[in-house]
């Protein structure tokens, strides 16, 4: 599991696949194994809502990543506003589709930087 901020920042420079419930970031980690991290910002809701979303994402990753994750890669799920209302089965299907796109190297366009 990813816990250090530096690991999350490194994953942010990797491949990005956006889905309605979350954004998946994937970046090779040079032989450190299959790792994952979860981020849910305060814009999503209060602490109860954020923790519920993180619990759902943890269960989702435990179920899907061992079989369909990419080896020696950091996977980061960033919660989106609609993610808490989506059914678990729908999130599972979206994660499988996002992992398939990431394996194929078909990420979404990079995020635009902040304007100064």
C-alpha positions as CSV (number, residue, x, y, z in Angstrom):
1,X,0.0,0.0,0.0
2,X,1.2,3.5,-0.8
3,X,1.5,5.8,2.2
4,X,4.2,8.3,1.3
5,X,3.4,11.6,-0.5
6,X,6.3,11.1,-2.8
7,X,4.8,7.9,-4.1
8,X,1.5,9.6,-4.9
9,X,3.3,12.4,-6.7
10,X,5.3,9.9,-8.7
11,X,2.1,8.1,-9.7
12,X,0.6,11.4,-10.8
13,X,3.2,11.6,-13.5
14,X,2.1,8.2,-14.9
15,X,-0.8,7.0,-17.0
16,X,-4.3,8.5,-16.1
17,X,-7.6,6.8,-16.9
18,X,-10.7,8.7,-15.9
19,X,-14.0,7.0,-15.1
20,X,-17.2,8.5,-13.7
21,X,-16.6,7.2,-10.2
22,X,-12.8,7.6,-10.0
23,X,-9.6,8.3,-11.7
24,X,-7.0,5.6,-12.0
25,X,-3.3,6.5,-12.0
26,X,-0.8,3.8,-13.0
27,X,3.0,4.1,-13.1
28,X,5.7,1.4,-13.1
29,X,7.6,1.3,-9.9
30,X,10.9,-0.4,-10.8
31,X,10.4,-3.8,-9.2
32,X,8.7,-2.9,-6.0
33,X,5.7,-5.1,-6.7
34,X,2.0,-4.4,-7.2
35,X,1.1,-1.5,-4.9
36,X,-2.0,0.7,-4.5
37,X,-3.1,3.9,-2.9
38,X,-6.4,5.8,-2.4
39,X,-7.0,9.5,-2.4
40,X,-10.4,11.2,-1.6
41,X,-10.3,15.0,-1.3
42,X,-12.4,17.2,1.0
43,X,-14.4,18.4,-2.0
44,X,-16.1,15.0,-2.1
45,X,-17.8,15.4,1.3
46,X,-17.4,15.2,5.0
47,X,-15.2,12.7,6.8
48,X,-17.9,10.1,7.0
49,X,-18.5,10.2,3.2
50,X,-14.8,10.2,2.4
51,X,-14.1,7.2,4.7
52,X,-17.0,5.3,3.3
53,X,-15.6,5.8,-0.2
54,X,-12.1,4.8,0.8
55,X,-13.5,1.5,2.4
56,X,-15.4,0.8,-0.8
57,X,-12.2,1.4,-2.9
58,X,-10.1,-0.8,-0.6
59,X,-12.6,-3.7,-1.0
60,X,-12.7,-3.1,-4.8
61,X,-8.9,-3.1,-5.1
62,X,-8.5,-6.2,-3.0
63,X,-11.0,-8.0,-5.2
64,X,-9.8,-6.9,-8.7
65,X,-6.1,-6.0,-8.5
66,X,-4.6,-9.5,-7.7
67,X,-6.1,-10.9,-10.9
68,X,-6.1,-7.9,-13.3
69,X,-3.6,-5.4,-11.9
70,X,-0.3,-4.8,-13.6
71,X,2.8,-6.2,-11.9
72,X,5.5,-3.9,-10.6
73,X,3.1,-0.9,-10.9
74,X,1.7,1.6,-8.5
75,X,-2.1,2.0,-8.8
76,X,-3.8,5.0,-7.3
77,X,-7.5,5.6,-7.2
78,X,-8.7,9.2,-6.8
79,X,-12.3,9.4,-5.8
80,X,-14.7,11.5,-7.8
81,X,-17.9,13.2,-6.7
82,X,-20.2,10.6,-8.2
83,X,-18.3,7.6,-6.9
84,X,-20.1,7.2,-3.6
85,X,-23.6,6.8,-5.2
86,X,-22.4,4.2,-7.8
87,X,-23.1,0.5,-7.2
88,X,-20.2,-1.7,-6.2
89,X,-20.7,-3.9,-9.3
90,X,-20.6,-0.8,-11.6
91,X,-17.4,0.4,-9.9
92,X,-15.9,-3.1,-10.3
93,X,-16.7,-3.1,-14.1
94,X,-15.3,0.5,-14.4
95,X,-12.1,-0.6,-12.7
96,X,-11.6,-3.6,-14.9
97,X,-12.1,-1.4,-18.0
98,X,-9.7,1.2,-16.6
99,X,-7.1,-1.5,-15.9
100,X,-7.5,-2.9,-19.4
101,X,-7.0,0.6,-20.9
102,X,-3.9,1.1,-18.7
103,X,-2.4,-2.2,-19.7
104,X,-2.9,-1.2,-23.4
105,X,-1.2,2.1,-22.7
106,X,-4.3,4.1,-23.7
107,X,-4.5,6.8,-21.0
108,X,-6.6,9.9,-21.1
109,X,-5.1,13.3,-22.0
110,X,-2.8,14.8,-19.4
111,X,-4.4,17.2,-17.0
112,X,-3.9,20.9,-17.7
113,X,-1.6,22.6,-15.3
114,X,-2.8,25.4,-13.0
115,X,-2.7,28.8,-14.6
116,X,-0.7,31.5,-13.0
